[in-house]
Amino acid sequence: MDYASSYLEETRALGELIRAADQSTPVPTCPGWTLEQLFRHVGRGDRWAAQIVRDRMDSFLDFRSVEEGKPPPDLDGAIAWLNGGAQRLVDAVEGTGAETPIWTFLGPRPAGWWIRRRLHENAIHRADAALAVGADFTLDAEVAADGIDEFLERIVIQAGKDGAALPLEGGDTLHLHATDPGLGEAGEWTVAVEDVAITWSHEHGKGTVALRGGVTELLLAMTRRVPLDATGIAVFGDQAVWQRWLDRTPL
């Protein structure tokens, strides 16, 4: 997958969605936020990541220190600021070197990690904006499937930290099966617990609870953007296991 091209495309799509909307519209999937706040969050986040990569930082960057962290007051200028931030990150990775170790909130990672992270951040926030204004949301199946991969990769690292309960217990397993044509093994996920840690693979399996449906809807359900009863996802097995997973994973 060309992460950089997909990232720039997602960011442009978010900008055009924001351009056509009332900026004061509440965003139900990001409680307490308006579309304007969502927009600023995404735009500043891209520039934050770009500055970390450009400066080859090995520690956290205070958000208040982000260069040009606020958009211009006019809408056209703000949209250009949004897209410019994404391009700034792509350019920073190219200039620094995609494999150069850089600070991330998961520990040091290659600089290119940030483009993938911001791609999926911006895609989910575009879904937030679309849900807020009642617009249709579509996502390339390959991007959506990789979004589930990326989410699970972060869960593996973060789950159970600081004494928090794991999102799966005992012998419980979670299985997702995307029905989109062409995904093959990339459209199946089996999540389990091994040695007090979350593990996952692209294996086929039944699962204590299993979800079957379109990959974009699976991604939105897993990231708590849509409830299952608002999707075409079919659920098999113990739904309490699914609810526990949602309750113990990040929004």
Residue pairs with C-beta under 8 A, 6 or more apart in sequence:
1 142
1 143
1 146
3 112
3 115
3 116
3 119
4 90
4 93
4 115
6 119
6 140
6 143
7 86
7 89
7 90
7 115
7 116
7 118
7 119
7 122
8 83
8 86
8 87
8 90
10 119
10 122
10 123
10 126
10 143
11 42
11 46
11 82
11 83
11 85
11 86
11 122
12 83
13 126
14 39
14 42
14 82
14 122
14 125
14 126
14 129
15 79
15 82
15 83
16 79
17 126
17 129
17 130
17 133
17 135
18 35
18 39
18 79
18 82
18 129
19 75
19 79
21 35
21 129
21 132
21 133
22 35
22 133
23 34
23 35
23 36
23 39
24 34
24 35
24 36
25 34
25 35
25 132
25 133
26 33
26 34
26 132
27 33
27 34
27 35
27 37
27 38
27 128
27 129
27 131
27 132
28 131
28 132
29 127
29 128
29 131
29 132
29 224
29 225
29 251
30 37
30 38
30 125
30 128
33 41
35 129
35 132
35 133
38 125
38 128
38 129
38 132
39 71
39 78
39 82
40 70
40 71
41 125
42 82
42 121
42 122
42 125
43 71
43 78
43 81
43 82
43 85
44 63
44 66
44 69
44 70
44 85
45 118
45 121
46 82
46 85
46 86
46 88
46 89
46 118
46 122
47 66
47 67
47 68
47 69
47 85
47 88
47 89
48 61
48 63
48 66
48 69
49 89
49 114
49 117
49 118
50 85
50 88
50 89
50 91
50 92
51 57
51 61
51 65
51 66
51 67
51 92
52 61
52 102
52 103
52 114
53 89
53 92
53 93
53 96
53 102
53 111
53 114
54 88
54 92
54 95
54 96
56 96
56 100
56 102
57 102
57 103
58 102
58 103
58 108
59 103
60 103
60 105
61 103
63 69
68 81
71 77
71 78
71 81
71 82
72 78
72 80
72 81
86 118
86 122
89 114
89 115
89 118
90 115
92 111
93 111
93 112
93 114
93 115
96 102
96 111
97 111
98 110
98 111
98 112
99 110
99 111
99 112
100 110
100 111
101 108
101 109
101 110
101 111
102 108
102 109
102 110
102 111
102 113
102 114
104 113
104 114
104 117
106 154
106 157
106 158
107 157
116 146
116 150
117 150
119 143
120 146
120 147
120 150
120 151
123 139
123 143
123 144
123 147
124 147
124 219
124 220
124 223
124 225
126 137
127 137
127 139
127 220
127 225
128 225
129 135
130 136
130 137
131 137
131 225
131 226
137 216
137 220
138 216
139 147
139 216
139 219
141 178
141 180
141 182
141 183
141 187
141 215
141 216
142 183
142 186
144 178
144 215
144 216
144 218
144 219
145 178
145 180
145 183
145 186
145 187
145 215
145 219
147 219
148 176
148 189
148 215
148 218
148 219
148 222
149 186
149 189
151 219
151 222
151 223
152 189
152 191
152 198
152 200
155 167
155 198
155 200
155 249
156 197
156 198
156 199
156 200
158 250
159 166
159 167
159 197
159 198
159 248
159 249
160 166
160 196
160 197
160 198
164 248
165 248
166 193
166 196
166 197
166 198
166 248
167 198
167 244
167 245
167 247
167 248
167 249
168 174
168 191
168 192
168 193
168 198
168 241
168 244
168 245
169 193
169 244
170 193
171 193
171 208
172 192
172 193
172 208
172 209
172 238
172 241
173 190
173 191
173 192
173 205
173 207
173 208
173 209
174 189
174 190
174 191
174 192
174 207
174 208
174 209
174 210
174 211
174 241
174 242
174 245
175 188
175 189
175 190
175 191
175 204
175 205
175 206
175 207
175 209
175 210
175 211
176 188
176 189
176 191
176 210
176 211
176 212
176 218
176 222
177 187
177 188
177 204
177 210
177 211
177 212
177 213
178 187
178 188
178 213
178 214
178 215
178 218
179 187
179 212
179 213
179 214
179 215
180 187
180 214
180 215
183 215
185 202
186 202
187 215
188 202
188 203
188 204
188 205
189 200
189 201
189 202
190 200
190 201
190 202
190 203
190 204
190 205
190 207
191 198
191 199
191 200
191 245
192 198
192 199
192 200
193 199
206 236
206 237
207 236
207 237
208 237
208 238
208 241
209 235
209 236
209 237
209 238
209 239
209 241
209 242
210 235
210 236
210 237
211 218
211 221
211 228
211 233
211 234
211 235
211 236
211 242
212 233
212 234
212 236
213 231
213 232
213 233
213 234
214 231
214 232
214 233
217 226
217 231
217 232
217 233
218 233
220 226
220 231
221 227
221 228
221 231
221 233
222 249
223 251
224 246
224 249
224 251
228 235
228 242
235 242
